[in-house]
């Protein structure tokens, strides 16, 4: 069949990447904007692959019980596919059903990609409480209002907006329901005469920064130093630098990592004050501070990050720990060099330590995983933003003897297909 052909399809499952699975005469067809159990009408958009086709959903013929009006009206299935903005590809699904589908994706990746039999659970962002136990912030009932950072694209014609689904075509919008209310209000005044990107950023002080990023030019506004809050601490970060986008994500991740380290340690210290602890892909030091909070002010912690500005901020953010330092380096090269040069005394301290990895979406990769395992740490913590990369790297760690008893999946990107996960490993 040719691109443009119309098919009626029965949706049978969910796949990684925010698409759903149907079959036509035995061939897999990937379709967005659907739900397992539905029958939809779709138009083929790609037929060049022998193993699968791609299509776009045009109409729901038989809706699933979990379908709801899209939380972002311009992305609803009633809008022509090429006019639907991307970034909220699960917004047409009830929140509990979204989380069940994401958990299916995590479990499938572990079993099919990693050949791993590991239990996985799913939970939402953790509420933030004050000292009295009162709730200061929590997830909204429909999973909106959580993004504290939004990137909008600027075309050569001055049009501003997100990209349409699976394209680089800009779709102007007048609402951003996944963003905080303050960012959504700021959208009204966004203008740019220069092609590139505009970032809307709302750090912990609540004031929105509008950060223009003209194509091919350095943005001074992106280097403004702002403060973020997590786990009772403040963190310096550039307005244009990396920080978790969900307003509760950093708090949630730090809490899960701390809790799991305590659980696997049992009667031992969660973070041994006499160990050498590594925070790889460390950013501005969120997880290094988490380890320091468990290990005490004299704990030896090294954060490794390739971005020089982030490392500079990490050095400041970790100043409370006399044994902490932040190094600017590519993680793969740094860990390989440490594996080759570590002294016997350093290896003894690493054997009592925690190595935490928070790699980009592509994962840490085989070489980094093998080098980390060769250092012989007591505990490895893996924080993942991609289920397939997680499965591959956990499979490599298993080959080296490091295993985990469970994966904690976290829905820190409601109404999108993205999911975060934490796994804590120890040697068999």
C-alpha positions in Angstrom: 0.0 0.0 0.0 1.1 3.6 -0.6 1.5 6.6 1.7 -1.9 8.3 2.0 -3.9 5.1 2.0 -6.7 4.9 4.6 -7.0 1.9 6.9 -9.3 0.9 9.7 -7.2 -0.5 12.4 -7.6 -2.3 15.8 -5.1 -1.1 18.4 -3.7 -4.0 20.3 -0.9 -2.5 22.4 1.5 0.4 23.2 5.1 0.8 22.0 8.0 2.8 23.2 8.0 6.4 21.9 4.4 7.4 22.4 2.9 5.3 19.6 0.5 2.4 19.6 0.4 -0.9 17.8 -2.0 -2.2 15.2 -1.6 -4.9 12.5 -2.7 -4.9 8.9 -2.5 -8.2 7.1 0.2 -9.3 9.6 2.3 -6.2 9.3 2.9 -3.9 12.4 1.5 -0.4 12.0 2.6 2.2 14.6 0.0 4.9 15.2 -0.1 7.9 17.7 -3.2 9.4 19.3 -4.8 6.0 20.0 -5.4 3.6 23.0 -5.2 -0.2 23.1 -8.7 -1.7 22.6 -9.8 1.0 20.1 -10.7 0.8 16.5 -9.5 3.8 14.6 -9.3 5.2 11.0 -5.8 6.1 10.1 -3.8 7.3 7.1 -0.4 5.7 6.2 2.5 8.1 6.4 5.4 5.7 6.0 5.5 2.4 4.1 9.2 2.1 3.1 10.1 -0.4 5.9 9.5 -4.1 5.4 9.0 -4.8 9.1 6.5 -2.0 10.0 4.5 1.0 8.7 3.6 4.3 10.3 0.2 6.0 10.2 -1.6 9.0 11.7 -4.9 8.7 13.5 -7.8 10.5 11.8 -10.9 9.3 13.6 -11.9 7.1 16.5 -14.4 4.5 15.4 -14.7 2.6 18.7 -13.3 4.5 21.7 -11.7 2.9 24.7 -13.2 3.7 28.2 -9.9 5.5 29.1 -10.3 8.1 26.3 -11.0 11.6 27.3 -11.0 15.0 25.6 -7.4 16.0 25.1 -6.0 18.2 27.9 -4.5 20.3 25.1 -7.4 21.1 22.7 -5.1 21.8 19.7 -3.7 18.3 20.0 -7.1 16.5 20.0 -7.9 13.9 17.4 -10.5 16.2 15.9 -7.7 18.5 14.7 -6.0 17.6 11.4 -2.8 15.6 12.2 -0.3 18.0 10.8 -1.8 20.8 13.0 -1.5 19.0 16.3 1.3 20.2 18.5 3.7 17.7 20.0 4.7 17.2 23.6 1.4 15.9 25.1 1.1 12.6 23.2 -0.8 10.8 26.1 -3.1 13.8 26.8 -6.1 12.0 25.4 -5.9 9.2 28.0 -7.1 9.2 31.6 -4.2 9.6 34.0 -4.3 6.2 35.7 -4.5 4.5 32.3 -1.5 6.5 31.1 0.6 5.2 34.0 -0.5 1.7 33.4 0.6 2.0 29.7 4.0 3.5 30.7 4.5 0.7 33.1 3.8 -1.8 30.3 6.5 -0.1 28.2 9.0 -0.3 31.1 8.2 -4.0 31.7 8.4 -4.8 28.0 11.8 -3.2 27.6 13.2 -5.0 30.6 11.9 -8.4 29.4 12.4 -8.0 25.6 15.4 -5.8 25.3 17.3 -6.6 28.5 16.1 -10.3 28.9 15.5 -9.4 32.5 13.0 -10.7 35.0 12.7 -7.7 37.3 9.5 -6.4 39.0 8.6 -2.8 38.2 6.2 -0.5 39.9 4.8 2.9 38.9 4.1 6.0 41.0 3.4 9.7 40.5 5.4 12.6 41.6 5.7 12.8 45.4 3.8 15.6 47.2 6.0 18.3 48.9 5.3 18.9 52.6 6.4 21.5 55.1 7.8 20.7 58.5 4.3 20.2 60.0 3.3 17.7 57.3 1.0 20.1 55.5 1.1 19.7 51.7 2.8 22.5 49.9 2.6 21.2 46.4 1.3 18.0 44.7 0.4 16.6 41.3 -2.8 18.0 39.7 -5.7 15.6 39.2 -5.4 15.7 35.4 -1.6 15.9 35.3 -1.4 19.5 34.0 0.5 22.6 35.3 3.8 20.9 36.0 6.3 22.1 33.4 8.6 24.8 34.8 10.6 24.9 31.5 9.2 25.1 28.0 11.0 25.5 24.7 9.2 27.2 21.8 10.6 27.3 18.3 10.8 30.5 16.1 10.6 30.1 12.3 12.1 32.2 9.6 8.6 33.9 9.2 8.5 34.8 12.9 6.0 32.2 13.9 6.4 31.0 17.5 5.2 27.7 18.9 6.0 24.0 19.5 6.7 21.6 16.7 3.9 19.6 15.3 4.0 15.9 16.2 7.0 14.2 14.7 8.0 17.1 12.5 9.9 20.3 12.6 6.9 22.4 11.5 6.0 25.1 14.0 2.4 25.2 15.2 1.4 28.5 16.9 -0.7 27.9 20.1 -2.3 30.2 22.6 -2.2 27.7 25.5 0.3 25.5 27.3 -1.7 23.3 29.7 1.3 21.2 30.8 3.2 24.3 31.9 2.7 26.1 35.2 0.1 28.8 35.1 2.8 31.5 35.2 4.5 30.1 32.1 1.2 29.8 30.3 0.4 33.5 31.0 3.9 34.4 29.8 3.1 32.8 26.4 0.8 35.8 25.6 3.8 38.2 25.4 6.3 36.0 23.6 7.6 37.6 20.4 10.8 37.2 18.4 12.2 38.6 15.2 15.1 36.1 15.1 14.7 32.4 14.1 15.8 29.9 16.7 14.2 29.1 20.0 12.6 30.8 23.0 12.7 29.2 26.4 10.3 30.0 29.2 11.8 29.2 32.6 10.2 29.5 36.1 12.7 28.7 38.8 12.0 28.4 42.5 11.6 32.2 43.0 8.5 32.0 40.8 9.5 34.7 38.4 9.3 33.7 34.7 12.4 34.2 32.6 12.0 34.6 28.8 15.2 33.3 27.3 15.7 34.0 23.6 18.1 31.6 21.8 18.7 32.9 18.3 20.0 30.3 16.0 23.8 30.2 15.9 24.2 32.9 18.6 25.1 32.8 22.2 22.3 33.8 24.6 23.4 35.8 27.6 20.0 35.4 29.2 20.5 31.6 29.2 23.5 32.1 31.6 21.6 34.0 34.2 22.1 32.1 37.5 18.8 31.1 39.2 18.1 29.0 42.3 16.1 25.8 42.3 14.9 23.9 45.4 15.0 20.1 46.1 15.2 18.0 49.2 15.4 21.0 51.4 18.4 22.5 49.6 19.0 25.3 47.1 20.9 24.7 43.9 22.5 27.2 41.6 21.8 26.5 37.9 21.8 28.6 34.7 18.4 29.7 33.5 19.2 27.8 30.2 20.9 24.9 32.0 19.5 21.5 32.8 17.1 21.0 35.7 14.2 18.6 36.0 11.2 20.2 34.3 8.5 18.9 36.5 8.1 21.2 39.5 8.2 18.1 41.8 10.7 15.9 39.9 13.9 16.8 41.6 12.3 16.4 45.0 10.8 13.1 44.0 13.9 11.6 42.5 16.1 12.6 45.5 13.5 11.0 47.8 13.3 7.8 45.9 17.1 7.5 45.6 17.5 8.1 49.4 14.8 5.7 50.3 16.1 2.9 48.1 19.6 3.3 49.3 18.4 2.9 52.9 16.4 -0.1 52.0 19.2 -2.0 50.2 21.7 -1.1 52.9 19.7 -2.7 55.7 21.8 -2.4 58.9 24.7 -0.8 57.0 25.0 2.9 56.4 23.1 3.9 53.3 26.2 5.9 52.2 29.4 4.9 54.0 31.2 7.9 55.3 34.5 6.1 54.6 33.7 5.3 51.0 34.4 7.1 47.8 31.1 8.0 46.0 30.7 9.0 42.4 27.9 11.1 40.8 28.3 10.5 37.1 26.5 12.8 34.6 26.2 14.9 37.7 24.8 18.2 36.3 24.7 20.8 39.1 25.0 18.3 41.9 21.4 17.2 42.8 22.3 13.6 43.4 25.8 14.3 44.8 24.0 16.4 47.4 21.6 13.5 48.0 24.5 11.2 48.6 26.1 13.8 50.9 23.0 14.1 52.9 23.2 10.4 53.7 26.9 10.2 54.2 27.7 13.3 56.3 29.7 16.4 55.7 33.0 14.5 55.5 31.9 12.1 52.8 34.1 11.9 49.7 31.9 12.6 46.7 33.0 13.3 43.1 30.6 14.7 40.6 31.6 14.3 37.0 29.8 16.4 34.3 30.9 17.4 30.7 29.2 20.8 30.9 31.7 23.3 32.3 29.0 25.8 33.6 27.1 23.0 35.3 30.3 21.8 37.0 31.0 25.3 38.2 27.6 25.4 39.8 28.0 21.9 41.2 31.2 23.1 43.0 29.2 25.8 44.7 26.2 23.6 45.4 28.4 21.0 47.1 30.4 23.4 49.3 28.9 22.0 52.5 30.7 18.8 52.1 34.5 19.1 52.7 35.2 15.9 50.7 33.1 16.9 47.7 34.5 18.1 44.4 33.1 18.6 40.9 35.1 17.7 37.8 34.5 18.7 34.2 35.0 15.7 32.0 33.3 13.2 29.6 32.1 10.4 31.9 33.3 7.6 29.6 36.8 9.0 29.5 36.9 9.8 33.2 35.7 6.4 34.4 38.0 4.6 32.0 41.0 6.6 33.3 40.0 5.9 36.9 39.7 2.2 36.2 43.2 2.2 34.8 44.8 4.4 37.4 43.1 3.9 40.8 45.4 3.0 43.6 44.8 0.1 46.0 43.6 2.6 48.6 41.2 4.3 46.2 39.8 0.9 45.2 39.2 0.1 48.8 37.2 3.3 49.2 35.3 2.7 46.0 34.4 -0.7 47.2 32.6 0.9 50.1 31.1 3.6 47.8 28.0 4.3 45.8 28.2 5.1 42.1 25.2 7.0 40.8 24.6 7.3 37.1 22.0 9.7 35.6 22.9 9.5 31.8 21.2 11.2 28.9 18.4 9.5 26.9 20.9 7.3 25.1 22.0 5.7 28.3 25.4 5.1 29.8 26.4 2.4 27.3 28.3 -0.9 27.6 31.8 0.6 28.1 30.8 2.9 30.9 28.7 0.2 32.6 31.6 -2.3 32.4 34.1 0.3 33.7 31.9 1.3 36.6 31.4 -2.4 37.5 35.2 -2.9 37.4 35.6 -0.3 40.1 33.7 -2.7 42.4 31.4 -0.2 44.2 29.2 -1.5 47.0 26.1 0.0 45.4 25.2 1.3 41.9 22.2 3.6 41.4 20.9 4.1 37.9 18.5 6.9 37.1 17.0 6.5 33.6 14.8 8.7 31.4 14.5 6.0 28.6 13.2 2.5 29.3 15.1 0.9 26.4 18.5 2.4 27.4 17.7 1.4 31.0 17.1 -2.2 30.0 20.3 -2.4 27.9 22.5 -1.0 30.6 20.9 -3.2 33.4 21.6 -6.2 31.2 25.3 -5.2 30.9 25.5 -4.7 34.7 23.9 -8.2 35.1 26.7 -9.6 33.0 29.2 -8.1 35.5 27.3 -9.5 38.5 25.4 -6.4 39.5 21.6 -7.0 39.9 18.6 -5.2 41.2 15.5 -6.5 42.9 13.1 -3.9 41.4 12.7 -0.9 39.1 10.8 2.1 40.4 9.1 3.8 37.5 8.0 7.4 38.1 5.5 9.4 36.1 7.3 12.8 36.1 6.0 13.7 32.6 2.2 13.3 32.8 0.3 13.5 29.6 3.4 12.6 27.6 4.9 9.1 26.9 8.1 9.9 28.9 8.8 8.1 32.1 11.7 8.2 34.6 13.0 5.1 36.5 15.4 4.3 39.3 17.2 1.0 39.9 19.6 0.3 42.8 22.0 -2.5 42.1 24.4 -4.6 44.2 26.8 -7.4 43.3 25.3 -10.9 43.5 
